[in-house]
Amino acid sequence: MKQTGNPKMQETGDTSQASNRIQVIFNRPISVKQPTSLADMVKATADANLAALFEELEELVGLQEAKKTIYEIFALLRVNKQREKHQLKTEKQVLHMVFKGNPGTGKTTVARIVGRIFKEVGILTKGHLIEVERADLVGEFIGHTAQKTRDLIKKAMGGVLFIDEAYSLARGGEKDFGKEAIDCLTKALEDSGNDFICIIAGYNDEMEQFLDLNPGLPSRFPIQIQFQNYDVEQLLEIAKIMAKSKEYELAPEALEKIRRKLFALLHDPFYDNFSNARYIRNIIEKAIRLQAVRLLKMESPKLGDLLTLKEEDFSFLFESKQTGE
Ligand SMILES: Nc1ncnc2c1ncn2[C@@H]1O[C@H](COP(=O)(O)OP(=O)(O)OP(=O)(O)O)[C@@H](O)[C@H]1O
């Protein structure tokens, strides 16, 4: 390879340094502008509300697959509008989705943002989220289930119907009323196009089994997103964000204690019901209560006292294995 400019740059293979090199070669500035985030990319479309929503999505820790897929859908919807203007063919998109992942991995949080994005894009009229589970859909006598399911679909019109642990609808087999709810839902999905978006969510294996057992479903839910478990560093990041959003700070020793607990939990072969970010939310909320009890004993706590969650506020973490679930 021909040597030009700073040889160190050539070794790294870094693209930004490569573009610097190109500038040196041609001796004039060229703009190789890399959008830094989804929100920046959306900002380029001059839509402030949408950019704010994508920023919210971007700020969620991890969840790369969800972020990427939602941006792809957004891009397609936008480009289809431009194609329509030029009388080019556009395929009608089915936007119902399957969110697969363990508890507390952000499925409901992302579903809520999806509803609001789809409203901004003009797919949904309201963008609200109706969260339901088996008991909300399934009734106790013949005809009851269809009525309950229809009522909830009506409520979800213009927004998102989010069915948590959707596989439990198939729990009782052919004779169970859950089957009636699935049939009623399938019909509504067919009749109403994208008047509402249905997101079915639940554990990986169960959702796959559910889709296998109901051959009518996979084609109606063409978008599938996997929500991964968070690792220790991601969970600590989530802890900091959650504390900050409530105007608290985590003392370094407190963070260290949480880290040790998470490490122990995630490496415990007998512990399999970890609830990811929900676990973090629960322990932060408990620590806030314990901090309040601690501060109540002080005569006049200072600003720093009020702000800081200390290691001792997390002492419960090592008292019982189940605490914070
Ligand atoms: N990536 C993330 N960054 C920041 N906070 C998060 C993230 N994921 C989840 N949370 C927070 O964790 C909590 C639980 O998340 P959420 O309810 O979305 O999970 P879920 O997958 O729907 O759980 P479940 O299946 O049990 O209902 C919420 O308070 C949410 O705001």
The ligand as an SDF file (V2000), in Angstrom:
LIG
                    3D

 31 33  0  0  0  0  0  0  0  0999 V2000
  -33.0030   -0.4570   28.5160 N   0  0  0  0  0  0  0  0  0  0  0  0
  -33.5530    0.1600   29.5690 C   0  0  0  0  0  0  0  0  0  0  0  0
  -33.0480    1.3250   29.9890 N   0  0  0  0  0  0  0  0  0  0  0  0
  -33.6140    1.9420   31.0530 C   0  0  0  0  0  0  0  0  0  0  0  0
  -34.6790    1.4670   31.7570 N   0  0  0  0  0  0  0  0  0  0  0  0
  -35.2180    0.3090   31.3610 C   0  0  0  0  0  0  0  0  0  0  0  0
  -34.6910   -0.4120   30.2410 C   0  0  0  0  0  0  0  0  0  0  0  0
  -35.4060   -1.5390   30.0800 N   0  0  0  0  0  0  0  0  0  0  0  0
  -36.3450   -1.5310   31.0300 C   0  0  0  0  0  0  0  0  0  0  0  0
  -36.2470   -0.4300   31.7960 N   0  0  0  0  0  0  0  0  0  0  0  0
  -37.1130   -0.1110   32.9530 C   0  0  0  0  0  0  0  0  0  0  0  0
  -37.3450   -1.3290   33.6600 O   0  0  0  0  0  0  0  0  0  0  0  0
  -38.6870   -1.4590   34.0520 C   0  0  0  0  0  0  0  0  0  0  0  0
  -39.2840   -2.7400   33.4530 C   0  0  0  0  0  0  0  0  0  0  0  0
  -39.3320   -2.6180   32.0320 O   0  0  0  0  0  0  0  0  0  0  0  0
  -40.5500   -3.1530   31.1460 P   0  0  0  0  0  0  0  0  0  0  0  0
  -41.8170   -3.1440   31.9450 O   0  0  0  0  0  0  0  0  0  0  0  0
  -40.5500   -2.3960   29.8700 O   0  0  0  0  0  0  0  0  0  0  0  0
  -40.0920   -4.6420   30.9050 O   0  0  0  0  0  0  0  0  0  0  0  0
  -40.9110   -5.8510   30.2370 P   0  0  0  0  0  0  0  0  0  0  0  0
  -39.9520   -6.5730   29.3910 O   0  0  0  0  0  0  0  0  0  0  0  0
  -42.1550   -5.3400   29.6140 O   0  0  0  0  0  0  0  0  0  0  0  0
  -41.2750   -6.7580   31.4980 O   0  0  0  0  0  0  0  0  0  0  0  0
  -42.4760   -7.8240   31.6460 P   0  0  0  0  0  0  0  0  0  0  0  0
  -42.3710   -8.7750   30.5100 O   0  0  0  0  0  0  0  0  0  0  0  0
  -42.1950   -8.4770   32.9390 O   0  0  0  0  0  0  0  0  0  0  0  0
  -43.7430   -7.0240   31.6580 O   0  0  0  0  0  0  0  0  0  0  0  0
  -39.3710   -0.1810   33.6210 C   0  0  0  0  0  0  0  0  0  0  0  0
  -39.3580    0.6960   34.7180 O   0  0  0  0  0  0  0  0  0  0  0  0
  -38.4970    0.3560   32.5210 C   0  0  0  0  0  0  0  0  0  0  0  0
  -38.5660    1.7500   32.4160 O   0  0  0  0  0  0  0  0  0  0  0  0
  1  2  1  0
  2  3  1  0
  2  7  2  0
  3  4  2  0
  4  5  1  0
  5  6  2  0
  6  7  1  0
  6 10  1  0
  7  8  1  0
  8  9  2  0
  9 10  1  0
 10 11  1  0
 11 12  1  0
 11 30  1  0
 12 13  1  0
 13 14  1  0
 13 28  1  0
 14 15  1  0
 15 16  1  0
 16 17  2  0
 16 18  1  0
 16 19  1  0
 19 20  1  0
 20 21  2  0
 20 22  1  0
 20 23  1  0
 23 24  1  0
 24 25  2  0
 24 26  1  0
 24 27  1  0
 28 29  1  0
 28 30  1  0
 30 31  1  0
M  END
$$$$
